[in-house]
Amino acid sequence: MMKKIKTIFLRTLLVFVVILLGLAIYLYFAIKIEIPSIKNDTTLNWTRETISPNFYKVNNNWLKQNESGLWELYVEGDGYERGIANGMLTKELHEFQEDVFINQIKILVPNISYLKFLKYFVGYFNRHLPENITEEYKQEIWK
């Protein structure tokens, strides 16, 4: 009798592990986003120039703070070049915004394990999002 219960328990445990493994594999492939293809990376030699404390330039792209304190950005090129220029010019602004955002999330969800779980939850429910974004915009937001 005890051997039969042990066999049933082990089989049930095996089925449970196989189902969990199958769900994990499905989740991994369901939320995986393909990297856009970049044909010509001319941005490797770009450098950011500081014209003044609130005015930066990369080639013909620029970022400056106007008299009323608002930041103005001008970028040109294909999607990938615009994204690289945007990232180079607004690096400090993005870092500040990301720090504030992450700190607010940590206040709302203080448990790190639950936060990691939510990451996959959000990824799964947004899994079809890349299908609705043009290739040019995917290249722009890639890096």
Rosetta blueprint (number, residue, H / E / L):
1 M L
2 M H
3 K H
4 K H
5 I H
6 K H
7 T H
8 I H
9 F H
10 L H
11 R H
12 T H
13 L H
14 L H
15 V H
16 F H
17 V H
18 V H
19 I H
20 L H
21 L H
22 G H
23 L H
24 A H
25 I H
26 Y H
27 L H
28 Y H
29 F H
30 A H
31 I H
32 K L
33 I L
34 E L
35 I L
36 P L
37 S L
38 I L
39 K L
40 N L
41 D L
42 T H
43 T H
44 L H
45 N H
46 W L
47 T L
48 R L
49 E E
50 T E
51 I E
52 S E
53 P L
54 N L
55 F E
56 Y E
57 K E
58 V E
59 N L
60 N L
61 N E
62 W E
63 L E
64 K E
65 Q E
66 N L
67 E L
68 S L
69 G L
70 L L
71 W E
72 E E
73 L E
74 Y E
75 V L
76 E L
77 G L
78 D L
79 G H
80 Y H
81 E H
82 R H
83 G H
84 I H
85 A H
86 N H
87 G H
88 M H
89 L H
90 T L
91 K H
92 E H
93 L H
94 H H
95 E H
96 F H
97 Q H
98 E H
99 D H
100 V H
101 F H
102 I H
103 N H
104 Q H
105 I H
106 K H
107 I H
108 L H
109 V L
110 P L
111 N L
112 I H
113 S H
114 Y H
115 L H
116 K H
117 F H
118 L H
119 K H
120 Y H
121 F H
122 V H
123 G H
124 Y H
125 F H
126 N L
127 R L
128 H L
129 L H
130 P H
131 E H
132 N H
133 I L
134 T L
135 E H
136 E H
137 Y H
138 K H
139 Q H
140 E H
141 I H
142 W L
143 K L
